[in-house]
Amino acid sequence: MIDLHNHSEFSVDSRTPMEENILSAINNGLKYISITDHMEIVEVTDVYSDTLDVEGYFNKYKKLKETYKDDITVLSGVEVGIQECTAKIVDDFVSKFDYDFVIGSVHSLFEKDLYHGGYYKNLTTDELYKTYYEEMYKAVKATRNFDVLGHIDYIDRYLDKGVKVPRQENNKETILKIFKELIDSNRGIEINTGGYRRGLPYLHPHEKILKWYKEAGGEIITIGSDAHISKDVGANSKDAVDYLKANGFTGVYIFENRKPRKLKF
């Protein structure tokens, strides 16, 4: 099948050679892979070249795409961090390069990285989730130059041990606003299988959220492992397909030259 979300040596949090990801995808019988290394602007003063060597990425990508063209379709991609305050910076960055596919993901709030905690330690869990989805809506509305919203309930991965994820219904109104913004602009979401590897009992997004997307008229959806090491490329992709089928989806999408194309099940 496909894996349109994984990371290689060009991401600050991965040391895996791009070629190893491609070989793993081939060995796992995948037909398409997009290498989506991070471009993360946390603070508005950050410079993209501090987190991503774009020239190096494309040089290696082009060689490997040609090398393995008879075995797999290799697509260029990037995962950009999105916040309302960095929207113009991100949009300008994406417009400069010929990516096939762009994921927009909320990794930071108010110029603070969620992974490292910080300001939100003083919030209750309910306050944190309310803020997270409200800021996601602002980021999605302000940032126009991406194709799918990555791991919408990413925040579920980072709660302290023993802290329960709040009811998804608590933020349904905001999540539906996010979906309307995406659907109206012909953008989509992803099924991210990384939730399993992070100890969650579900893929991203949680089934309730996936159902809301479908009910809202959402059609564009991709599958990605969020792998940072080659052995995780394509992980649980069959589970993701079964998950989509069970919720009424008839296929998944790939992007080539930023244009969506449906692959029917």
Buried (B, 14 or more C-beta within 10 A) or exposed (E): BBBBBBBBBBBEEBEBBBBBBBBBBBEBEBBBBBBBBBBBBBEEEBEBEEBBBBEEBBEBBEEBBEEBEEBBBBBBBBBBBBBBBBBEBBBEBBEEBEBBBBBBBBBBBBBBBBEEEBEBEEEEBEEBBBBBBBBBBBBBBBBBBBBBBBBBBBBBBBBEEEEEBBEBEBBBEBBBBBBBBBBEEEBBBBBBBBBBBBEBEBBBBBEBBBBBBBEBEBBBBBBBBBBBBBEBBBBBBBBBBEBBEEBEBEBBBBBBEBEBEEBEE
